[in-house]
Amino acid sequence: MEAVVRRAQHAVVDEHDDDGSVQHYRSIFISDLHLGTPGCQAQALLEFLRTHSSEQLYLVGDIIDGWQLRRRWYWPQTHNDVVQKLLRRARKGCRVVFVPGNHDEFARAFIGHQFGGIDVVEHATHVTADGRRLWIVHGDYFDGVIQFAKWLAYLGDNLYELTLSLNRHLNHLRARLGLRYWSLSAYLKHRVKQALSYVMAFESAVASEARKRGYDGVVCGHIHRAEMREIDGTLYCNDGDWVESRTALVEHHDGRLELVHWAPAGETARDQTRPEVVAA
């Protein structure tokens, strides 16, 4: 996997960071890019990064999908460009923090080290501009399937990839018909009762652990479901993913938090931003 970073350091990416269209934030949180898989929406992510800058950038796990790369090598130029973009952010003075997840668990062997100016940590503490302490963690440690039945997680991952493949073909057809982007996998997650129960249990467990550790809130990823709400007095933020929802969590310079839903140029699928769910 280190070879991916080395190759990316020599990639050439068209940059537009310094024009007037860039939205500046204090912090940006993204996770679940799943670079190395056909499902990664790398081009959309590049457009988002080119038009959104920050003083701090948190990579909240599953940035590179080691599980899928072990099965089949898939690494197009756009994925290389994303890695180069992240490295360039660090070189330009942005504080970039990488919290590995289960799909890039290989990086956990390098916790405490830096790669290209990117800090690799097990978890992080972020203090917002208005003084709130947030725990930054990927979240897979709160997933019972990952912890106690990893073979089932691998099976589920294969089925998920199949769903995403069907989703891509479906949306190519919808685009030709002039219809907006629609996520089949997200629809199934919202409709299946067991999936909803799993999500609710996960959210409560992560928020509870943050509360026990003395934090005001938590920022995580893992379940590919962007959300921001209070759970028993603890702020729960999930920054979503760049496979289905194309979402990020951003912190404004006054400490206000907001979920951003990105629609690439020319796509009218949905608004690019959604107002924060919680006065956070």
ABEGO torsion letter per residue (X at the ends): XAAAAAAAAABBBBBAAABAABBBBABBBBBGAGBGBAABBAAAAAAAAAABBBABBBBAEGABBAAAAAABBBBBAAAAAAAAAAAAAAAAGBBBBBBBBAAAAAAAAABGBBBGGBBBBABBBBBBAAGBBBBBBAGAAABAAAAABAAAAAAAAAAAAAAAAAAAAAAAAAAAAGBBBBBAAAAAAAABAAAAAAAAAAAAAAAAAAAAAGBABBBBBGAGBBBBBBBGGBBBBBAEBAAAAGBBBBBBAAGBBBBBBBBBBGBAABBABBBBABBX
